[in-house]
Amino acid sequence: MACDLWLVPLVDVLCHSPDNPFAEEIAAYDKALGEAGLPPVPVFGYMPGLAGEVAPVAAFDYDALHFLRRAHLLNLCGLAVTPVDELGGDYEQLMEMFETAAQQSHLVWHYDHAGAYVPVDFAHPLANEELLEGGGPLGSSQGLLRELVAVAPALGIDPHDPPAPPAAPQRPTGLQERATPGPSGDSPFARERHAWLGLHAAATRSLGQGSMIVFS
């Protein structure tokens, strides 16, 4: 099972359009941000050639995402980050034992197939009843990037000079499909690295372009 990451440019021609397909989501995000004393989702002036278009930036399989979340949670809690062949009871046990840490992590506490990261800096994911009934906790692109940088060395990645990310999918990936291209290399953390590279590309472009990251 695979998921795609899309970049949605937060430009005025889209956000202020009456046909904006993300209007309800952005309104919910603005409400959650306001309740936390934070500024609303930023909207930028459109600049041809710079703002980009709504398009997929990365794709990876769900197991790769959960392997990465496991590695981050182990690293966050000061435990050894070891490779595994499949997710089992130890992952569920980790999530239960370190539930508070998990719910304070932009990388870990996020719905798999919905939700968003916005380019607003806040310490922990935001959640209210409306968000949890819809797309799930709202993440920060800056917060996601910080966590990716923190876990990178445990996966053998130099966060200041990472490998090139996999190519973005040419079309939306079906839920029951495998992500292509898949993990490459002989690292025991190949799956974690694959998800890391996709999320890192999305987070850096989110901040550079002024876009929000959307799971689909």
Residue pairs with C-beta under 8 A, 6 or more apart in sequence:
1 61
1 62
1 63
1 175
1 176
2 59
2 60
2 61
2 62
2 173
2 174
2 175
2 177
2 178
2 179
3 59
3 60
3 61
3 62
3 65
3 112
3 113
3 173
3 175
3 179
3 215
3 216
4 56
4 58
4 59
4 169
4 172
4 173
4 215
4 216
5 56
5 57
5 58
5 59
5 198
5 199
5 202
5 213
5 214
5 215
5 216
6 54
6 55
6 56
6 57
6 213
6 214
6 215
6 216
7 52
7 54
7 55
7 56
7 57
7 202
7 205
7 206
7 209
7 211
7 212
7 213
7 214
8 14
8 22
8 54
8 116
8 211
8 212
8 213
8 214
9 44
9 51
9 52
9 53
9 54
9 209
9 210
9 211
10 41
10 42
10 43
10 44
10 118
10 119
10 210
10 211
10 212
11 43
11 44
11 45
11 46
11 51
11 210
12 43
12 44
12 45
12 46
13 46
14 20
14 22
14 54
15 22
15 23
15 26
15 41
15 43
16 43
20 26
22 212
22 214
25 116
25 134
25 135
26 41
28 130
28 131
28 134
28 135
29 40
29 41
29 116
29 118
29 138
30 40
30 41
31 128
31 130
32 126
32 127
32 128
32 130
32 131
32 138
33 39
33 40
33 41
33 118
33 120
33 122
33 126
33 138
34 40
35 126
35 128
36 122
36 126
38 120
38 122
39 120
41 118
41 120
41 212
42 118
42 119
42 120
42 210
44 51
44 210
50 209
51 209
51 210
52 205
52 209
52 211
55 168
56 168
56 169
56 172
56 173
57 168
57 198
57 201
57 202
57 205
57 213
58 165
58 166
58 168
58 169
58 197
58 198
58 199
58 201
58 202
59 166
59 168
59 169
59 173
59 179
59 180
59 198
60 179
60 194
60 195
60 198
61 178
61 179
61 182
61 191
62 112
63 86
63 87
63 191
64 179
64 183
64 191
64 192
64 194
64 195
65 112
65 195
66 87
66 91
67 84
67 87
67 189
67 191
67 192
67 195
68 107
68 151
68 191
68 192
68 195
68 196
68 199
69 107
69 108
70 84
70 87
70 91
70 94
71 81
71 151
71 154
71 155
71 189
71 192
72 105
72 107
72 108
72 147
72 150
72 151
73 94
73 95
73 98
73 101
73 102
73 105
73 108
74 80
74 81
74 82
74 94
74 154
75 81
75 150
75 151
75 154
76 98
76 101
76 105
76 147
76 150
76 151
77 94
77 98
77 101
81 151
81 154
81 155
83 188
83 189
84 90
94 102
95 102
95 108
101 108
102 108
102 109
103 109
103 124
103 125
103 137
104 123
104 124
104 125
105 124
105 125
105 147
106 117
106 124
106 125
106 139
106 140
106 143
106 144
106 146
106 147
107 144
107 147
107 148
107 151
107 199
109 125
109 127
109 137
109 139
110 125
110 136
110 137
110 139
110 215
111 135
111 136
111 137
111 215
112 215
113 175
113 215
113 216
114 134
114 135
114 136
114 215
114 216
115 131
115 135
115 136
115 137
115 138
115 139
115 214
115 215
116 135
116 138
116 139
116 212
116 213
116 214
116 215
117 138
117 139
117 140
117 141
117 144
117 202
117 203
117 206
117 212
117 213
118 138
118 139
118 140
118 141
118 212
119 140
119 141
119 142
119 206
119 207
119 210
119 211
119 212
120 140
120 141
120 142
121 140
121 142
121 143
122 140
122 143
123 143
124 143
125 137
125 138
125 139
125 140
125 143
126 137
126 138
127 136
127 137
127 138
131 137
131 138
139 213
141 203
141 206
141 207
141 212
141 213
142 207
144 199
144 203
144 213
145 200
145 203
145 204
145 207
148 159
148 196
148 199
148 200
148 203
149 159
151 196
152 158
152 159
152 162
152 196
153 159
155 187
155 189
155 192
155 193
155 196
156 187
156 189
156 193
157 163
157 193
157 196
159 200
162 196
162 197
162 200
163 193
163 197
164 197
165 197
165 198
165 200
165 201
166 181
166 184
166 194
166 197
166 198
167 181
169 179
169 180
172 216
173 179
173 180
182 194
183 190
183 191
183 193
183 194
184 190
184 194
185 193
187 193
202 213
203 213
205 211
206 212
206 213
